[in-house]
Amino acid sequence: MALVKQKFREIVFQMLFSNIFVESDEKLIVPFIMKKIKTTKKNTLFALDYVNKIVSNVKEIDIMIKKVSTAYEIERICKVEITILRLALYEMLFDENIPCKVAISEAIRLTKKFASVKSASFINAILDAIFQKNESTKK
């Protein structure tokens, strides 16, 4: 059964968030996610592959965050928020199948669900600044 994009993004977020604390071991994380989120092995492996793609681009993504986050050093950004930023920026910069505005909108939705409404303003500001910067360089 195909997974709804929003649910897929939530699984990716949760796996990416846990990866901050403990590197994801496929043998442990796949059965855990399947049980807790009640999804198939195929969907879980697909999400894990997506997480690995994000992780492989984290340094470049973090550099972009540092450039626009003038009020906070990246180390001071809440773990939930940094995870959402990394996911959204990966979608915006590396996943050609997801429009930037959808990635931003979904990041705000995730922030409201897993962080707070107040955090959503911060996430929106960072992502919008990067979006505007990228749009101006395309012209």
C-alpha positions as CSV (number, residue, x, y, z in Angstrom):
1,M,0.0,0.0,0.0
2,A,1.4,3.4,-1.0
3,L,2.1,5.8,1.8
4,V,0.5,9.2,1.9
5,K,3.3,11.9,1.4
6,Q,2.6,13.6,4.7
7,K,2.8,10.3,6.6
8,F,6.0,9.4,4.7
9,R,7.5,12.8,5.6
10,E,6.6,12.2,9.3
11,I,8.4,8.9,9.3
12,V,11.4,10.4,7.6
13,F,11.4,13.2,10.2
14,Q,11.2,10.8,13.1
15,M,14.0,8.6,11.7
16,L,16.1,11.7,10.9
17,F,15.5,13.1,14.4
18,S,16.5,9.8,16.1
19,N,19.7,9.8,14.0
20,I,20.9,12.9,15.8
21,F,21.2,10.8,19.0
22,V,22.0,7.3,17.7
23,E,23.1,6.4,14.2
24,S,20.3,4.4,12.6
25,D,21.0,0.7,12.3
26,E,18.8,-0.8,9.7
27,K,18.4,-4.1,11.6
28,L,17.0,-2.2,14.6
29,I,15.2,0.8,13.2
30,V,13.2,-0.9,10.5
31,P,11.3,-3.3,12.8
32,F,10.8,-0.6,15.4
33,I,9.3,1.9,12.9
34,M,7.2,-0.8,11.3
35,K,5.7,-1.6,14.7
36,K,5.3,1.9,16.2
37,I,4.0,3.6,13.0
38,K,2.3,0.6,11.6
39,T,3.7,0.7,8.2
40,T,5.2,-1.9,5.8
41,K,8.8,-2.9,5.5
42,K,8.9,-1.5,2.0
43,N,7.7,2.0,3.2
44,T,10.1,1.9,6.1
45,L,13.1,1.0,3.9
46,F,12.1,3.7,1.4
47,A,12.0,6.3,4.3
48,L,15.4,5.1,5.6
49,D,16.9,5.5,2.1
50,Y,15.5,9.0,2.0
51,V,17.0,9.7,5.5
52,N,20.4,8.5,4.3
53,K,20.2,10.9,1.3
54,I,19.5,13.8,3.7
55,V,22.4,12.7,6.1
56,S,24.8,12.6,3.2
57,N,24.0,16.3,2.4
58,V,23.8,17.6,6.0
59,K,27.0,19.5,5.9
60,E,25.9,21.5,2.8
61,I,22.4,22.0,4.3
62,D,23.9,23.2,7.6
63,I,26.1,25.7,5.9
64,M,23.0,27.2,4.3
65,I,21.2,27.4,7.6
66,K,24.2,29.1,9.2
67,K,24.3,31.7,6.5
68,V,20.7,32.9,7.1
69,S,20.3,32.2,10.8
70,T,21.8,35.4,12.2
71,A,19.9,35.4,15.5
72,Y,20.9,31.8,16.5
73,E,24.0,29.7,16.1
74,I,23.1,26.4,14.6
75,E,24.1,24.6,17.8
76,R,21.5,26.6,19.7
77,I,18.6,25.6,17.4
78,C,16.3,23.1,19.0
79,K,16.9,19.5,17.7
80,V,13.3,19.2,16.4
81,E,13.6,22.5,14.5
82,I,17.0,21.6,13.0
83,T,15.7,18.3,11.9
84,I,12.7,19.9,10.2
85,L,15.0,22.5,8.6
86,R,17.3,19.7,7.3
87,L,14.4,17.7,5.9
88,A,12.8,20.8,4.2
89,L,16.0,22.1,2.8
90,Y,16.8,18.6,1.4
91,E,13.4,18.7,-0.3
92,M,13.9,22.2,-1.6
93,L,17.5,21.8,-2.9
94,F,18.0,18.2,-3.8
95,D,14.6,16.6,-4.5
96,E,13.3,17.8,-7.8
97,N,10.0,16.1,-7.3
98,I,8.9,18.4,-4.5
99,P,8.2,22.1,-5.2
100,C,9.9,24.5,-2.8
101,K,6.6,26.0,-1.6
102,V,5.3,22.5,-0.7
103,A,8.5,21.7,1.2
104,I,8.1,25.0,3.2
105,S,4.4,24.4,3.8
106,E,5.1,20.8,5.0
107,A,7.9,22.0,7.2
108,I,5.5,24.4,8.9
109,R,3.0,21.6,9.3
110,L,5.6,19.4,10.9
111,T,6.7,22.1,13.2
112,K,3.2,22.8,14.4
113,K,2.8,19.0,15.1
114,F,6.2,18.2,16.6
115,A,7.3,21.6,18.0
116,S,5.2,24.7,18.4
117,V,3.3,27.4,16.6
118,K,6.0,29.9,17.7
119,S,8.7,27.7,16.2
120,A,6.8,27.7,12.9
121,S,7.6,31.4,12.5
122,F,11.3,30.7,12.9
123,I,11.2,27.8,10.5
124,N,9.3,29.8,7.9
125,A,11.7,32.7,8.2
126,I,14.8,30.5,7.6
127,L,13.3,28.6,4.8
128,D,11.8,31.6,3.1
129,A,15.2,33.4,3.3
130,I,16.9,30.5,1.6
131,F,14.1,30.2,-1.0
132,Q,14.4,33.9,-1.8
133,K,18.2,33.7,-2.1
134,N,18.0,30.8,-4.4
135,E,15.3,32.4,-6.5
136,S,17.3,35.6,-6.9
137,T,20.4,33.6,-8.0
138,K,18.3,31.8,-10.7
139,K,17.4,35.1,-12.4
